[in-house]
């Protein structure tokens, strides 16, 4: 089965989907062809729900325009 997300190996030698908090070492990058038996053995045959998208950072308010039309003259 061709996978569309990375599969990672944990320190306990288990395989988990990308985004799992115990993921430690990349085992199969997205696009790899992985045997169904391996996915079934590690409980990965059913694809998890996609990770939620992070909320965008709030945009900073624009700086007010300077009231000076030009810099002061040098005297």
Residue pairs with C-beta under 8 A, 6 or more apart in sequence:
1 33
1 34
1 35
1 36
1 39
2 31
2 32
2 33
2 34
3 28
3 30
3 31
3 32
3 33
3 34
4 30
4 31
5 17
5 18
5 30
5 47
6 17
6 18
6 26
6 28
6 29
6 30
7 15
7 16
7 17
7 18
7 26
7 27
7 28
7 32
7 34
7 44
8 15
8 16
8 17
8 18
8 20
8 23
8 24
8 25
8 26
8 27
9 15
9 16
9 23
9 24
9 25
9 26
9 27
10 16
10 20
10 22
10 23
10 24
11 22
11 24
12 22
14 22
14 42
15 27
15 38
15 42
15 44
16 22
16 23
16 42
16 44
17 44
17 47
17 48
18 30
18 51
19 51
28 34
36 45
38 44
39 45
